[in-house]
């Protein structure tokens, strides 16, 4: 167990320049990871077609927070695509201030969201960042970055 924890921490701290990701939903997107109370930690946009939810996977402690994205395009049976915004595959952010989530819309790019957060690098503590991601409902593309 200690070895696994050490490997996870080494991976977390060894990749400060790694790209943020929008991955297909997996174990991170479990309903039990939605931060309570749900009504304060989920939001809908575009007449309910896009839903965001704050996720807390508990471990790794310095990278446990993720954002769930349910959005068009719709599948053959009417389901939305499901993606998870993370710092890197399986590793989330050290902090996300979901109450401060801001959204804007540009018809040429889609819905753009920004939310204050923090990332854990090898150093004295989390580094404040703004998590920015754009959801293109027509193509399903989600572009993620940090400011």
Residue pairs with C-beta under 8 A, 6 or more apart in sequence:
5 60
8 59
8 60
8 91
9 60
9 62
11 91
12 60
12 62
12 63
12 91
12 120
13 120
13 121
13 122
14 122
15 88
16 119
16 121
16 122
18 87
18 88
19 88
19 144
20 85
20 86
20 87
20 88
20 131
20 133
20 144
20 145
20 146
21 85
21 86
21 87
21 88
21 89
21 144
22 69
22 83
22 84
22 85
22 133
22 142
22 143
22 144
23 83
23 84
23 86
23 89
24 82
24 83
24 84
25 68
25 82
25 83
25 84
26 84
28 55
28 57
28 66
28 84
28 86
28 90
28 92
29 55
29 68
29 82
29 84
33 55
33 56
33 57
33 66
34 41
34 42
34 53
34 54
34 55
34 68
35 41
35 53
35 54
35 55
35 56
35 98
38 53
40 98
40 99
41 53
41 54
41 98
42 51
42 52
42 53
42 54
43 51
43 52
43 53
43 98
43 101
44 50
44 51
44 52
45 51
45 52
45 103
45 111
46 111
46 137
49 71
49 72
49 80
49 137
50 69
50 70
50 71
50 72
50 111
50 135
50 137
51 68
51 69
51 70
51 71
51 80
52 67
52 68
52 69
52 70
52 101
52 113
53 67
53 68
54 65
54 66
54 67
54 68
54 96
54 98
55 65
55 66
55 67
55 68
55 84
55 92
56 64
56 65
56 66
57 64
57 65
57 66
57 92
58 64
60 91
62 94
62 120
62 126
63 87
63 91
63 92
63 93
63 94
63 119
63 120
64 92
65 92
65 93
65 94
65 95
65 96
65 117
66 84
66 85
66 86
66 92
66 93
67 84
67 85
67 96
67 98
67 115
67 131
67 133
68 82
68 83
68 84
68 85
69 81
69 82
69 83
69 84
69 85
69 133
69 135
69 142
70 80
70 81
70 82
71 80
71 81
71 83
71 135
71 137
71 140
71 142
72 80
72 81
72 137
72 138
72 140
73 81
73 137
73 138
73 139
73 140
74 80
75 81
81 140
83 142
85 131
85 133
85 142
85 144
86 92
86 93
87 93
87 119
93 117
93 118
93 119
93 129
93 131
94 117
94 118
94 119
94 120
94 126
95 116
95 117
95 118
95 126
96 115
96 116
96 117
96 131
97 115
97 116
97 117
98 115
100 115
100 116
101 113
101 114
101 115
102 113
102 114
102 115
103 111
103 112
103 113
104 111
104 112
105 111
105 112
106 112
109 134
109 136
110 134
110 135
110 136
110 137
110 138
110 141
111 134
111 135
111 137
112 132
112 133
112 134
112 135
113 132
113 133
113 134
113 135
114 130
114 131
114 132
114 147
115 130
115 131
116 128
116 129
116 130
116 131
117 128
117 129
117 130
117 131
118 126
118 127
118 128
118 129
119 126
119 127
119 129
119 146
120 126
120 127
121 127
129 146
129 147
130 146
130 147
131 144
131 146
132 144
132 145
132 146
132 147
133 142
133 143
133 144
133 145
134 141
134 142
134 143
135 141
135 142
136 142
